[in-house]
Structures are given as structure tokens and as C-alpha cells.
Amino acid sequence: MGHRDPIIQKHIYSLRSNSWRKIKNNPFPIHTQAQHGAPSYGGSIHWLAATDLLAFPTLIVALDLGTEEYCFVPLPENIDQKSSSHFGTLGLLGGSLCVTSIFRLLDKCRVDVWVMKNYMVKESWMNLFSFLQNGIDPIVRVKPLAFFKNDEEDGRVLLVEIMNDRVFWYNYKTGNKVDQIDGLRNFMAKHVCLRTLVSLSKYGMVDDGIRKRLIIQDKSKQKKRKTC
């Protein structure tokens, strides 16, 4: 995908066919902004989008990978293109789609963290917590990454301040920042990912030379086991 680019092409890679193919572009007169996050959930990939190339994002677009169709995700209450709010980041939190909205005040910003409990159900958006942020710099965005020990009731959420190189635990029940993680420098994006035991080499994700070496290594291991 492009980065704030009016000319965008999308390609899907198939493990089965070991090939890329181009799919149709977004049919809506909007501009997707992948730098804010592109989480995969419910069989779809999601982006924040704006009606103008240089505008702040106020929409959420989904691409269904099964049907290859695009649609809009219903927005939280009081968030629309006519309001003074715009979206900051998009991701997953606690197994649900999560978006942050930024509401500008006089010399501060109010950051609202929204979680969609039931996918594609507008009424299921829940304002998990809000906090004030000094300054009105739109570049300084806050993104929730994970609950502490995957426990929503605990109240602690791992937050990252993009561009400020700060990662910290925030307790939204008490409003306190705890256990700031120092020493991180020059990062642009952070994601939570799960490891898999499935080898991509079995699905054509490695070239023939690497695949042959893997086979030879596997056979040599089998011989060693037999001689032991």
C-alpha cells in the first residue's frame, strides 16, 4: 500500500499458489492512511481514512480478504466528519478492534480510547477510558498495545507514544502512569504478534535453494537419530 499516496495499488499473496495478484482498489473517494495502523480482524484488514489527502482521518475502512470487497466500519457515537475530533491510531486491544480519537481543547488534547466489543455493531463501541495530553501536536499519538496479563479488569494497559519514543503501563482506573520502559529510540510503529509453529517453508514461502538446504538438514538430523 502507498503512504498518503493518491495512487495506491493493493496486492494479495497466496500461500497456496505462492504468488502475488493485484486486487481492485478502494472504490470510495477517500484516502487510506496505513501509517496509523492496519490491523487484521474478522477476516478483514482495516485502515483509517480521510476525505482529503492531507486531512486528519475520520473514517475506518475494511477490506474483506474473502470477498475482496470494501466497506466502512460504523463509527463510535459522537465521532463524525462534522465534529472537532479525529482518529489517532487503529489497532487491536484485548481481541477487539480499538481506535483512539483526539479531541482538541484550548492547550491540550483529550484522547479517547474506544473498543468495539461486537464486530461491525455500532452500538458495541465502548469508551474504555480517556485522558488529557499536554499540547495539541497531532503527530504525538498514543496507541494502546495490550492489557496487563491479558486482564481487562486489572486496569493496566500498555501504551506507546509514537514519535516520543515512550512506552509505559497506564492504569486507566487510577489514572496513573507506571513502569515506564526507557531506552527505546527511533521507532515508528509497534505491534503485538503471536508466534506460530506452522513453517512457511511448507507453503512455498522460501525459494528452491533454501528449501533444498532445509530438506538436506532434516535428512541429516534423521540419520543422526538412527545412529544414536
Phi, psi and omega in degrees: 000154177280168181243102185053044185244126180292341178253106185236135174239141180240135179232145178244133177262130179255124176293327183293315182265353181053048183207158175262149171215146182278139176244168183293153181279168177303124183279350185275149179281062182223171180238116177283148184232090186291342182293346179272358182117149179218068184290149176256126181203140177062028180080010181230156172255141187238146176223152165280150183214159179226158180280346179230150186302321184256009182276161174288149182288135178227009182227159174236124181247141179238140174245114178284116183288340179282313182264345184060034177252150179257150175204165176267140174273131178301140187269158174299158179300143177071009175248111177207178185289344181271346182277171180270013179262156170214164183277147179255307181218160179225135181192201177239141178216120180062031179080015179229155175295135185226135179224146174252137175246146184242123180246118185279129173253195183297303182233013181219173173237139171261125180257121177254132178254118183249140177234131180266103186290322177240117188302131177069013176255111185303318184290349183272356175296130179237129175282096186295312175195166178223154174205159179267143180234129180294140179085167181235024180291115182289346181284329181281099183248148179248132181233124174286138181250316186195155170280153176294121182054029178058030184243104181295327182292338181297326178094352181263132180233136176279118181245152175229135173264105181292138182079342177261357177057042180234131175235132183204158172274134178236125178266104185283353176276329179253343182079017183258143170269130181227152172052060176292136181265111183263170173091002178268136184223143168055048173252150182251330184212148179226141180218151173262126181228153179253139177286157178231148177269357180278126181278124178290342180295336179284347183246021175081021181274358176236155182284171186299322181297314179294320181298319180296319179295323178296319179295316180298317179297320180294319180294320179295325177294321179295321179295319179298322180294322182291325182281344181283000000 
